[in-house]
Amino acid sequence: MATELLLALHAGRARAVGSGYGLRMSEAPPSEALTLSALQQEIAARYLAADAARGTPGTFMWFIEEVGELATALHKAAGQGGSTSGGENLAEEFADVLAWLCTLANINGIDLTAAVRAKYYQGGGPTGHK
């Protein structure tokens, strides 16, 4: 199932190689820009089986925990964190939130690149406040 979902999401783009622990993506060349699609593929390759077994409700709870850690880091970065623990590395917290968002998309069959393209680049994108 994990391999089928990964390849269905990114038909023809996955550079998968076998490993003793399931599907694993090959490293992108250093000169290649990281794309949202490549990140989503990497997250699926590493974690899809466990994430799918956990399901959307459990995975969403992990995602929200990471959003909370990002909130703490942002609060601390603004000099308002007080003595709360965590949030020492703002960049890592942003990366964690993005990774867990990819996880949620993967287990729900959503190609994030296609979703962003459809919502924000076609027909002028949404109007209003963002």
C-alpha positions as CSV (number, residue, x, y, z in Angstrom):
1,M,0.0,0.0,0.0
2,A,2.7,2.5,0.9
3,T,4.5,2.1,-2.4
4,E,1.3,2.3,-4.4
5,L,0.2,5.5,-2.7
6,L,3.6,7.1,-3.1
7,L,3.7,6.2,-6.8
8,A,0.1,7.2,-7.3
9,L,0.8,10.7,-5.8
10,H,3.9,11.2,-7.8
11,A,3.6,9.0,-10.9
12,G,6.9,8.9,-12.8
13,R,8.7,11.2,-10.4
14,A,9.7,8.9,-7.5
15,R,13.3,7.7,-7.5
16,A,12.7,4.8,-5.1
17,V,15.2,2.2,-4.2
18,G,14.6,-0.9,-2.1
19,S,15.9,-1.2,1.4
20,G,15.5,-3.5,4.4
21,Y,13.1,-1.0,6.0
22,G,10.8,-0.5,3.1
23,L,10.8,2.1,0.4
24,R,13.5,4.8,0.6
25,M,14.1,7.7,-1.6
26,S,17.5,8.4,-3.2
27,E,19.3,11.6,-2.3
28,A,18.6,14.6,-4.6
29,P,21.7,16.0,-6.2
30,P,23.0,19.0,-4.1
31,S,22.4,21.4,-7.1
32,E,18.7,20.4,-7.4
33,A,16.3,22.8,-5.7
34,L,14.1,21.2,-3.0
35,T,10.5,21.2,-4.1
36,L,7.3,20.6,-2.1
37,S,6.8,17.5,-4.2
38,A,10.2,16.1,-3.4
39,L,9.7,16.7,0.3
40,Q,6.3,15.0,0.2
41,Q,7.9,12.0,-1.6
42,E,10.7,11.8,1.0
43,I,8.3,11.9,3.9
44,A,6.1,9.2,2.3
45,A,9.2,7.1,1.6
46,R,10.4,7.2,5.2
47,Y,7.1,7.2,7.1
48,L,4.1,6.3,5.1
49,A,3.5,2.8,6.4
50,A,3.6,3.9,10.1
51,D,1.7,7.0,9.3
52,A,-1.1,5.1,7.5
53,A,-1.3,2.6,10.4
54,R,-1.7,5.5,12.9
55,G,-4.4,7.0,10.8
56,T,-5.6,10.6,10.3
57,P,-6.8,11.3,13.8
58,G,-3.6,10.2,15.5
59,T,-1.4,11.9,12.9
60,F,-3.4,15.1,13.2
61,M,-2.7,15.1,16.9
62,W,1.1,14.9,16.2
63,F,0.7,17.7,13.7
64,I,-1.0,19.9,16.2
65,E,1.7,19.1,18.8
66,E,4.3,20.4,16.3
67,V,2.2,23.5,15.6
68,G,2.3,24.1,19.4
69,E,6.1,23.7,19.4
70,L,6.3,26.2,16.5
71,A,4.0,28.6,18.5
72,T,6.4,28.3,21.5
73,A,9.4,29.0,19.3
74,L,7.8,32.0,17.7
75,H,6.8,33.3,21.1
76,K,10.4,32.9,22.4
77,A,11.8,34.5,19.2
78,A,9.7,37.5,19.9
79,G,11.2,37.7,23.4
80,Q,8.0,36.7,25.1
81,G,8.7,33.0,25.8
82,G,9.6,33.4,29.5
83,S,10.8,30.2,31.1
84,T,8.8,27.8,28.8
85,S,10.7,24.9,27.6
86,G,11.2,24.0,24.0
87,G,11.3,26.1,20.9
88,E,15.0,26.7,20.9
89,N,15.3,26.2,17.1
90,L,12.7,28.1,15.1
91,A,13.8,26.7,11.7
92,E,13.5,23.1,12.9
93,E,10.0,23.8,14.2
94,F,9.0,25.2,10.8
95,A,10.5,22.1,9.2
96,D,8.6,19.8,11.5
97,V,5.3,21.4,10.9
98,L,5.8,21.2,7.1
99,A,6.9,17.5,7.4
100,W,3.8,16.6,9.5
101,L,1.6,18.5,7.0
102,C,3.1,16.3,4.2
103,T,2.3,13.3,6.3
104,L,-1.3,14.2,6.6
105,A,-1.5,14.9,2.9
106,N,0.1,11.6,2.1
107,I,-2.2,9.4,4.2
108,N,-5.2,11.3,2.8
109,G,-4.1,10.9,-0.9
110,I,-3.5,14.6,-1.4
111,D,-0.7,15.8,-3.7
112,L,0.3,19.1,-2.0
113,T,1.9,20.6,-5.1
114,A,-1.3,20.0,-7.2
115,A,-3.4,21.4,-4.3
116,V,-1.4,24.5,-4.0
117,R,-1.3,25.0,-7.8
118,A,-5.1,24.6,-8.1
119,K,-5.9,26.8,-5.1
120,Y,-3.3,29.7,-5.5
121,Y,-2.2,29.7,-9.1
122,Q,-5.2,28.9,-11.3
123,G,-7.8,31.5,-12.0
124,G,-5.9,34.2,-10.1
125,G,-6.1,32.4,-6.8
126,P,-8.4,33.2,-3.9
127,T,-9.3,36.8,-3.1
128,G,-9.6,38.4,0.2
129,H,-7.2,38.5,3.1
130,K,-4.3,36.2,3.6
